[in-house]
């Protein structure tokens, strides 16, 4: 009996204190969020660096500084921000966990990353005649205009038309036309062009032009 009374008293205490515990957790969560606003600048001349990427390490969240190098990002206290830009060394900034308030201003200085390339020595041709000979025999690659002109030549298009198979749309249209022609004269013999005066007129004109002559005779 005494055990049941203690259990009920514990439940009552937890029930009465739960709103205060929940409020404390909410307050702690709000206190851990912070908005970092600032500007990225060069360390030597204090010039603004645009398009700097600011990423929260270990998370898929980040932002990019604008043209004036100004940025703003929301993170948790204790997170690490990684600053990166082309031509500059990466810089990490860890937000202090004991930072007071929910807003903080930051000026992030970045150092230029200098890359040294191997030396290149340019030597001229020994004589003018050798330079002219090398220049005349130089193979200059075709530009986009020349490539387009070659691809649209009439002879090239005719050669491609002979070997290029029809696509699905063309094959479907040809099949539908054959079906329509066969169904148009269904139940009766199709007409013969031998009795068509227009076909005879075309034949006579082609014969007068010499379309049926042997090419070897020409």
Buried (B, 14 or more C-beta within 10 A) or exposed (E): EEEEEEEEEEEEEEEEEEEEEEEEEEEEEEEBEBEBEBBBBBBEEEEBBEEBBBBBEEEEEBBEBBEEBEBBBBBEBEBBBBBBBEEBEEBEBEBEEEBEEEEBEBEBBBEBEEEEEEEEEEEEEEEEEEEEEEEEEEEEEEEEEEEEEEEEEEEEEEEEEEEEEEEEEEEEEEEEEEEEEEEEEEEEEEEEEEEEEEEEEEBEEEEEEEEEEEEEEE
